């Protein structure tokens, strides 16, 4: 489905995740973070860029892997993106919700 | 003479020995299977042991019983695989060469991965039911327990038999009803997932059942530690859930042998091609069952379907033919829902479980994703099928290795 984010027409799935990463830009990321009640700091951006890079390299994302990333530990990841950090952070980053599970 | 070596005589390894000994015969081929254990356990039975539905005798037999006579069973601990030299090193220093290696060393619980899990309350109020000892200790506890907060918990995915903890919660509800003490027990289901299960359609059905059975659900819970003094589990966000009995599924990992051999990912699973079951790194190594990292359920039914396809691929490999990219992630699981009923789900890499009939389209007799007594009978009958049909590598009539889309209600 289509919706307007930061003044742009953007395709998202029924859970609100972007289906086409090329439609993402930092303005879109900011708008999505506002919807999640998160004010982005430079630290948030570092994590978002890291997630996008991992996704580009087709790495399956999981909380465990992020804990071992050397970038943030799981505790800080939760402080940055409270409650369900991986789901929230991937949505803001414009990448699919991780299928960490079978 | 050439050597085919199978590591692990659990469900997957035993099935492969039974498949392959018909085709790879002496004097051309010698098949050896290595496992240090004496006993073969029917692992789905661990779910029923705590509720006194099965006895230990129902679920334990010897490994020997299921290994064909022309296959050599070596009861020895394996030190490491030397994949570049095509050798297996046993503890004590002796070595075995192989032409083809099958890794079927499974997955195990690793409670030590979570702080405090294997602490002072382990097997007192903190239990697992993924080991025989854990399941038996839990049975003894439940026999005498007078009620309180029962928390059923998954540490992180992936786990063996991802529906088992849900089944545990449903069976616990039924168990305490029968004991006329359901009103004294509060059951909470705690999961790192966003819902009851990993696939949307099945999640809807299962969450409905949780509500119906008055089981609370706490989702998106990534555990940080178990507090043994306060008796609560705490997640990274600080959310705490108190328990009187914690039944947890600890982190699952591949065998430590894989780590010693430097062949695993960060959870000791062997990187494996998901359609051929060949190792991604070594052409003459194949991986099946829980030991691989393929994105299929870690379950006996999956190993069974894999074994049929892997047998064909190994024969192709022997003859120098290209491998078939045929495995589709097919899984077929009964989900006990308590009260003598069960659900059945049938799915693969690309098709999530939906409603329908199985194995005969439009007829059944089993119903997909709907509770029925017939499904429960299916689950109970499965123990017999496991010992007498499945392990022997006999094809189960009407159930194909790749999933059938017939008789299933997919949204168009």
Interface residues (C-beta under 8 A of the other chain):
Chain A: X62 X63 X64 X65 X68 X74 X75 X77 X78 X82 X83 X84 X85 X87 X99 X100 X101 X102
Chain B: X156 X157 X158 X162 X192 X193 X194 X198 X220 X222 X224 X235 X236 X237 X266 X267 X295 X296 X297 X298
